[in-house]
Amino acid sequence: MKNGSIYNFFLWFYALFYVLAGCNHFLSTAVYYEILPKWLPVPGFLIYLSGLLEIVFGFLLLFKKTRKLASALIILMLIAFIPAHIYMIEKAPFMLGEMLVTPLIAWMRLPFQLLFMGWAWYYYKKTT
């Protein structure tokens, strides 16, 4: 695979990841109620809004004209999601649907957020 092909493969993979994750907010809404901090207002609205934003940002990544903006917005969105990850750490262990979220699993989610931010930053920097 040439460098351009690798770049495009991972770009499409990353974009698809956000589109599918966003769709999941509409398909598995109850799961998101479990991980949303109780102090946040209007949880249903926030769940649907974050899902919609993930879908939109995923699609915006695919176009060179909007890729830089999408990358920056993804980073900001992931920062906004940090309270949910901290809440999961505080709440663990708990059942999330059929899955037991242990403290280790909850803690492991945080480095993935940094990875996803770095991935968005990469596309931000690479887009001219």
Beta strands, then each sheet from edge to edge (+ up, - down):
strand 1: 94-96
strand 2: 99-101
sheet 1: 1+ 2-
end
